[in-house]
Amino acid sequence: MTHIEQLYWGGAALIVLWLVVFGLVLVATRNGVVTPGPATQEFGDDPEPPAVVSLLGNRWRGVEHAAAATLLDLAARGLVELRQHGDDPLRSTVHVTGAGRDAQGLMPYELRVLERVTAAATNGGAPIGAIAFRDEKRAASWNTALRREIIAEARLRGLSRFRFASLLVSALLVTAFLPGVLFAVAVIMGGHNVRAALGLGVAPGTVLSFLLSKSLGERATAKGLERAGHWAGLRAWLSAHEDFARLPPASVTVWDRYLAYGTALGVTSLTGRLLGFDSGDRRRVWSSYGGSWRAVRIRYPRLRPGFGCSPRRLLQLAAAAGVVAVCLCAFAVMREPGWVVDAHSGGSLRRPGLILSAGWVGSALLGLVVAGKFSRWTLLVAFLAMMPGNFASATHGWFKDASAHEGPLPGELVAVAVFGALAVYFVVLACLERREPDTITGEVLRMESRKGKEAARFLALDEGDTDLTTAWALPAASRAIATGAQVRLRVSRGTRVIRSAELVRAARPEGDRAAVGVPDAS
């Protein structure tokens, strides 16, 4: 065995050794078993807040429904008020009380939830659906900070700790890159360049570090396991009430803090689902633009031909559709039964299925080339599309009957009509783009990305006069618009392209809104 081979085998052995040690560490630092206590309705002498209980109830893996549980706990303590209008819990509203505006000494995560509610419930109240964020990044950042604050509180109470000691993490991180060092030396000794050595040297350490980062988290303490068992007993007591899981948020006035703890423990499924602090429903957004809260439905025209296209792009698509229509028409008209040889003559390139597939697939490929969508994956799809016709029997079957048909097939006529209509449609859109754009003003509800860096983004705008809006196409290069901002747009309604945007009012922090009235109880 050469020295180079020894280095490669040594690096592989270090990777296996690291994985074995890492597995042993995971086993040694796993959480202990939570022994559920007897069913009880008691919180205890010094009960943990519902947010911390959500961490214990999820076995230290996450804080699901912690924000909703904290909001309910604030309502039970009189800092906020939840009202239900009618029989539908979705029509519930949240209101900040005078005690909530003057609240002092709140925990950081409680203050974060209260500030979010205050930002949404200006002038006293807002629908509970307005608590959700409109921007996914802001929602993720907010919830990450909330989780960090809850974990800090659990550690102060002696209920949680780091899963791995800092010295152990440092040792695993350093040793994760040792196999790469051996690989890099072997690459250089083999006569390869430094770039190849760096690539192969860093790759194993990167993968192992990724595995380590995914395992970093919290670990239960002895006190934490004991308290988790107590709260498991409360969960059993709450689960014994059949209607508890279906209680709406406004029932906190009757159940007091029990509803908050039930949400933290995952018992109240309805309340936890309604009080969402995530990015919310992308197709139904609450808006106060225009003077009153409304649930605005958003449509995303993903399949609309020409959406977000420039006039030049529209003409290119029209040319592509026209090429496909002309090629299909020419192939259908010129095709003759004599193109197909006898089955026993051995002419494999003149099989009925292969001839038909070649004409259809070739027309589609020419259209893709003109449209600028041709790639190596296109060739693969075209090759696979040829397979059914290539392996079809030349003596009988659909391909044989189709090739013997005089004139265009019905399917070919339909395809020619469809692509011809698309060509005309794109030309008409390109002509309409020459008109003077319309001017609209409203508030940005949501912004959604589309596949491809150059693709226009979806921008949903609330103009204040309707409960249904269709998203516009915002060019990918535009960066001056944010969710929650009020803007004045110059738009083309045919392609729904935003030609220019003027900022009327910048988005307020945390989605703050202007003072508006709260829906009445009717």
MOLIN-V23674 format. One record per helix or strand. SS is the DSSP state (H for helix, E for strand). FROM is the first residue (numbers start at 0). LEN is the number of residues. Records with the same first field share a line. If there is no record, write none. Layout:
SS: FROM-LEN, FROM-LEN
//
This chain:
H: 2-26, 49-8, 65-11, 88-3, 97-4, 107-13, 121-3, 127-4, 135-21, 165-10, 177-12, 193-22, 221-18, 243-3, 248-7, 256-8, 268-6, 310-24, 336-3, 347-3, 351-20, 375-16, 397-6, 409-23, 508-3
E: 79-4, 92-4, 124-3, 159-3, 217-3, 283-4, 291-1, 293-6, 437-11, 456-6, 467-3, 471-3, 485-7, 496-9, 516-1
//
